[in-house]
Amino acid sequence: MQARQVGQRGLNGHLFALALVCLLPVVAISGLAVWHAGHAYKKTAVARLNDTARTLAGAIEGELQGRIATFAALASSWEQAPADSSPMPADVASRIGFGGDVALVEEERADYLPAVAPTVAGAALAALQSQAPVISNIVIKENKPVLSLALPVAGANGDRAAFVLSTSPTELVQTLQRGERSLTDILVAVTDGNGRIVARSRNPEKYVGELVPDWPKVEAKSTDSGLFEAKTIEGFPIVLSYHKLQGTPGWVVVVGEPVGVFTARWRDPIMGLLLGATVAICLALAIAVWLGRRILQPVQALVAHSNAIAEGSQPGNPVPPSSIREFEILRLSFERAEKALRNEKHRYRVIAEAGAIVLWRRSMADGVGSATGWEQLTGRPASEVVGQDWVDAIHPEDRPVTSAAWGKAMAETTPLDVEFRLKVQDDRWLWVRSQGSPVIGDDGNVSEWVGVIEDIDARKRDEARIAHMAHHDGLTGLGNRTLFRQRLKAAAEQAAGTMQSALLCLDLDRFKQVNDTLGHPVGDALLCVVADRLRNCTDAADCVARIGGDEFSIVQMDANQPEAAGALGTRLVEALCEPYDIDGHEIVIGASVGITLLDGERKDIRTYLKRADQALYRAKDLGRGRIAFFEQDELLAQMSRLVERDKATQAPLQDSARVSG
């Protein structure tokens, strides 16, 4: 039995795949539904955190505004103290609900105050400059967090001053402490513009004034509110919703929930779905295994029977009928195919004996060969196939090809496929195609080669005719534009070496008059005669092509230039100007020729074509029936130099002759 090929799978594998494909839409739809539900709940949880943060931010902003209003009312009723910084009595701060120190700072004395009380001075200066209440960020003073609330007022003499209250953050913001019981399931905190905790719903006495761990994440946010993941000061992961407070130096309210609690609400349904999908897939695969075993029994019988036929041995017991309708149809179809194969083999032998193809074999043990249908196809005796005499019937030009193909096939143990010509009974060369393959014996070595030889002569003739039509003009038989450009390109490349070539472009004078007066049939016949005269004027190595209408081009190969091109152009003009006898009409036309030399400067063919066209126009301008070189001025200059050199060479010889006389 042959080994399983790479990439093939058994029936059980395909049944597994079918079960998975059937379950996949159900699992996908269920997963999508759960994902949507989880996504909706996540949006609800996010909205809950955001709403809580927004509500608390409003409450804290209201609390701060209330403190500022109370402080402003107290300041307006306070009699201004002497012109220096002096604290209020201790009971003044308690009147607005919190403890701390209150100082009056006049504008003119605020410049030297930073050296004594920098926090008070900074808040006072900010309030005086903005003429609005100012709340400072936390400053650690004697290991305690301190905030400053500054309020600008008018002095007794109309001078500007500011009341500054220095107090603890917990005295200023008490909203979280009052609502601590209602916020036990979430964490709420207020931070100043530097990331220090102003108020906290949990353990405020321990963490107020401390820096929060992920403050850079809040600073990186460009919006006034949002959501992000961070860690608490205790180090626990948490999902935080933040809202920036208005009227503060960058204070932020954050409301957070542990990450595990936040994500558990949609994670559990997904895990349940995965478990259910796994159970469903396992059940489907188990059913697929059971069905596969039931289906494989008749399939394995069919495989064993077909392998026996493929190996050339006699099949054993016939394949038993199957209870599965489709496999029973397959078994009956297989039996019909086996019968058809036997008939086909018999038919091929009959065809070979009739001469349509040759069935050949060659033994590797003794080199003896045989070929059924050889005599019918070639008319040669079948005895010559027994040895190697038939090789003499191969065309001499094709023998190296067939020998190389046969040698490569034998060396690499690969199929043989080669086309060549055979001499048949009437001394005609017949194109044939020989295909063969090695037969591997039980020892792993090639025991013999078998194959067929078929007649492909008609196809080869068609290919040659099509190839000729693709490169030749259908009317004149000359080369067409495609062949011309190929030959011109090759000549341009060879001109870079030692070969000398030239390009001649010509068109017929007065040809249009012939077409207009005598008709296109006469014009076509005239073009055919012109083509014959062009062939007679050129060598076999030259390429003569009809470019279109009455335009022709010639690539003159490997000649002594420019003399050869000039001589050819002269012959063309003389030949084409001779009278023509076409269907009883005597026709006289002319021709003009433009010539350019392929100078080896590796110019592309468009450059040479342009040069030849320009030379052709020059010839027409000179009066038609002429030739003209693109390099005419250069050639005339060279000829003048040669004449002058010859005169210089002859002068001393003439003087010497006079002396001798």
C-alpha positions, 0 to 999 in steps of 0.5 A: 500500500502506498504511503499517505501523501503529505497534506492528506487526512483520513476520513476521521479527520474530515469528520472532526473538521465537519463537526467543528464547522457545524458547531462554530456558528453556534459558538460564535453567535453565543460568544457574540451575544455574551460579549455584547452583554458583557460590553453593555454591563461594562459600559454600565459599570463605567457610567456608574463610576463616572457618575459617582465621580461627577457627583462627588466633584460637584459636592466637593466644589460646593463645599469649597465654595461654601468655605470660601463664601463663609471666609469672605463674609468673616473677612468683610466684617473684620477690622483691619489689623495694624500694617503688618502680618498678624494672626487672627484670634484662635476662635476665628477659624472655628467660626467657619467650621475648621481650625487653623491660623488666619493672617492678614498680608498687605500687598506692600509687605508681601515681597519680604514675607516669603523668607518668613512664611513661604506658603502664606506668602505664595497664596497671598500673592496669587490672590492679590494678583488674580483678585480672586480666592485662591486654594493652594496645593499641599505643603508638608510643614513639620511632617504635616500636610498644610493647605492655604486659602487666600482671600483678597480684601481692601485695606483701611486706607484703600490698600490691597491685602489678603487674608490667608487661612492655613489649615489641615486638608481634612479640615478643608474637605470633609465631604468624604468623611461625612459620606464614608459609610455610603462609600464602603464598596468603592474608593474615593480620593481627592488629590491636589495639583501635585498628586498629593492626597487631600482627602480619602474615603479609607484611612484618611489619617494615614494617607492624606498628604502622600503622593499617589502612585500613578499620578503621571497617568492623570497628568497625561490625560487631556480631558477633564474626566475619564477612566484608566487603570492604576494601583492604589497607594496600598499597591492593589490594582484598581479601575479609576474614574477621575474628574477635575475640580473647577476653581482649584490648582489642578485638584482631581476627584477619583472614584475607583473599584478593584479590577477583579470586581470590575471585570468579574461581571462579564468574565464569568458568562464567557467562562461558562460559554467556553465550558459549554462549547468544549463539552459540545465539541467533545460530544460531537467529536465522539459521534464523529469517531463512531460514524467514521469507524462505521463508514471506513469499513467499506472504504478500506475494502475499496482501497485494498481492492484498488491497490491490488489492481494498481500493483498488477496483482489479482484482487482478493475477495470482492468488495462486500456490499455496504448498508450506506447507500452512497458507498454502495453506489461507489462500490458499483461505480468502482466495479464498472470503472474496473471493467472499463479500465480493462477494456481501455487497456485492450483498446490501446493495444488495438490502437497501437497495432493499427498504427495510431501510436506506438507502445514501447518498452525497454528492459534494463536487464538485457537492453532488449526493446519492443514497440507495438505499432512501430511498423504501422506508424513508420513503415520500418521493420519492427526488428530494428526496435529490438536493438538500437538500429532504430536510432539511425532513423532519427534526424541528425540534428535531433540525435543530440537532443534525444540522446541528452533527454534519454541520458538525463531521464535514466540518470535521474529516474525521471519521466522522458518527454522529447520531440524529434523527427523520424525518417519513415518509409517514403523518406519523409521526416515525421515529427513524433513525441516520445514519452516514457516512465521508469518501472520500479521493481521490488528491489527499488531499482528500475526494471524497465522503461515503458512509454508511447510514441505519437505522431505530432507532425500536423501540430508541428506544421501548424506551429511553424505556420503560426510562427511564420505568420507572427513574424511575416507580412501576409501579403508580401511574405517579407518580415513584419514590424515585430521581426524587424524590431527584433533583428534591429535590436540584435544588430544594435547590440552586435554593433558594439562589437566588431560587426558593422551594420546599417539601417535603410528605410525606404518608401515608394514614390507615386504608389498612392496614385497607382492605388487611386487610379488602378485599384487596390488589387493592382496595388497589392500585386505591385507590392509583391513585385517590389518585395521580390526586387528587394529580396534580389538586391539584398543578401540572405543575412539581411532582414527585409521587412514591410513596415506598413503600406508602401514603407519598407526597412532593411537591416544590412548585416556585417558589411563594410560600412558605409560603402556597402550601405551606399551601394545597396541603397543605389541598387534599391533605387535603380531596381525599384525605378524599373518599369512594372508590368501588372495585369497589362498595366505598365507602371513606373514608380520610384523610391527614396532611401534613408540610411543610418549606420549602427555606430556601436554607441548602444543607442536604443532602436528608436534613435536609429529609426528616427535617424533613418526617417530623417535621412529619408526626408532629406532624400525626398527633399533632394528630389526623390529617387535618391539615397541620403545618409543621416551621417552625410555631412560627417561622411563628406568631411571624412572623404575631404580629409582622405582626398587632402591626405592623398594629395599630400602623399602624391606631391613628393612623388611627383617632385621626385619624378621631375628630378629624375627626368 
